[in-house]
């Protein structure tokens, strides 16, 4: 003989009637959308700050490299200009 089919569903082992199960499903879906929206709003400023940090790092490296090149050019000028050989 087959087992009778129950119209009740279960959530984490707890039996739920169809109406509360449907309400739980709808609330879970709406809550997931809200949580994803809040997390994305929190993620945008974080990504922006990381981008700004990388831009500052790149600018510092490029300015440092330009400074080294300028000092090398100044040294070559000092070595080649007769005014500095006295």
For each residue, the residues with C-beta under 8 A, 3 or more apart:
1:
2:
3:
4:
5:
6: 15
7: 18
8: 15 16 17 18
9: 15 16 18 21
10: 13 14 15 16
11: 14 16 21 24
12:
13: 10
14: 10 11
15: 6 8 9 10
16: 8 9 10 11 20 21 24
17: 8 20 21
18: 7 8 9 21 22
19: 22 23
20: 16 17 23 24
21: 9 11 16 17 18 24 25
22: 18 19 25 26
23: 19 20 26 27
24: 11 16 20 21 27 28
25: 21 22 28 29
26: 22 23 29 30
27: 23 24 30 31
28: 24 25 31 32
29: 25 26 32 33
30: 26 27 33 34
31: 27 28 34 35
32: 28 29 35 36
33: 29 30 36 37
34: 30 31 37 38
35: 31 32 38 39
36: 32 33 39 40
37: 33 34 40 41
38: 34 35 41 42
39: 35 36 42 43
40: 36 37 43 44
41: 37 38 44
42: 38 39 45 46
43: 39 40 46 47
44: 40 41 47 48
45: 42 48 49
46: 42 43 49 50
47: 43 44 50 51
48: 44 45 51 52
49: 45 46 52 53
50: 46 47 53 54
51: 47 48 54 55
52: 48 49 55 56
53: 49 50 56 57
54: 50 51 57 58
55: 51 52 58 59
56: 52 53 59 60
57: 53 54 60 61
58: 54 55 61 62
59: 55 56 62 63
60: 56 57 63 64
61: 57 58 64 65
62: 58 59 65 66
63: 59 60 66 67
64: 60 61 67 68
65: 61 62 68 69
66: 62 63 69 70
67: 63 64 70 71
68: 64 65 71 72
69: 65 66 72 73
70: 66 67 73 74
71: 67 68 74 75
72: 68 69 75 76
73: 69 70 76 77
74: 70 71 77 78
75: 71 72 78 79
76: 72 73 79 80
77: 73 74 80 81
78: 74 75 81 84
79: 75 76 84
80: 76 77
81: 77 78 84 85
82: 85
83: 86
84: 78 79 81
85: 81 82
86: 83
